[in-house]
Amino acid sequence: KMADPPVDAGLGVFLDIHTGGRIVIAALGTAAEVQNSMRPGDEILEVNGLSVTGRKSSELRSCIRGPEGSVVRLTLLRNQQKVEVDVPRTRDPPSTPSPKQGG
């Protein structure tokens, strides 16, 4: 079966939901807050302290979405380290993920 398309989470990022329930950032939008706090390949472990591993994309979206400009706290796994970031919600969806961009 085809992999599901990346999910626009309402944070200006696209997420890939992997087999086994891992939720991984696939691509970032252009917002500086997003660029500064998240990296493609980060795995999302928790949203506002709630474990999201294994959730469906619809559940994930409902956890993450909220009023524009409000902040959501994500617990990420990056290079085997847990990282907590506060990310403002945005209605500015990322452009469609493109293969590796230069930089």
N, C-alpha and C positions, 0 to 999 in steps of 0.2 A: 504493500500500500504506500501511496505517496506520503511524504512527511507533510504535516499540517503547515500551512503558510505561517510566517511569523505573526505574532499577535501584537497589535498596537495597544499598549497598556495604558495610554493616557498620561504617560510621563515623558513623552518625546523619545521613547525607545521602542524597538521591536524585540519581542521575546520569542525564543524557540522553546517549545516544550518537548523534551526528549523522552524517549522510551524510558520507563522507570521513574518518570515524574520529575526529573531534573528540569529546572526552569532557568534558561541561560539567555543572557542579553545577546541578541543577534546583531543589532545595529543601533546607533545613536542618532538622534536628531541634532540640530545645530545649536540648541540652547546651551549657553555657557555652563549653567548649573549642571546640566546633564553631562556635558563633556568633562567637567572637572570632577564629578563624583562617581561616574560609572565607566566601565570599559567593556567593549565587546568581549564576550567570553566569561564575564562575571556570572556566577550562579546566584540566583535569588533564593535565600533560605527562608527569610521571614519578611512580612509586611506588617509594620506597626506591631511587632512582637508576635504575630500569628504565623505559624509555620505554613508555607504554601507548597512545599514539596508534594508532588502527587496530585495537586488540584487540577481540575479542568480549566481550560482557558477562560470559560465564562465565569467560573468562581474566582479566578485570579483577577480578572478585570473588575469584578464587583468589590474585591478587597482593595484594589489600588485606586479605583476612580473616586473622585470627590470634587469639591468646588475648585475651580481654576484658581491657582495661586496658593491654595492650602498646601501643607507640606506632608509628605508621607516618609516614614522612616523605613529604610530597607536594610536588612542584614544580608550582606553579600559574602560569597566565598570567592576569594581572589588569591591565586597562587597558594592554596591551602591555608590562607589566613582569613579569619572572619573580619569583615570591615562593616561598620555601620555608617550609613550616609543618610542625610535628610535631603529629599529631592522635592522641589516644588512641582505640583501638578500643572500640566500645560495642555492646552487644546491645540497645540501646534504639533501635529503628528510628524514623525520623521519621514523623510522621503523614502521611497521604496529601497530596501537594503540593496546595495550594489556590492559586487565583489570588492575585495581589498582596495581601499583608496590609498593613494600615496601619502606618506607622512609618517 
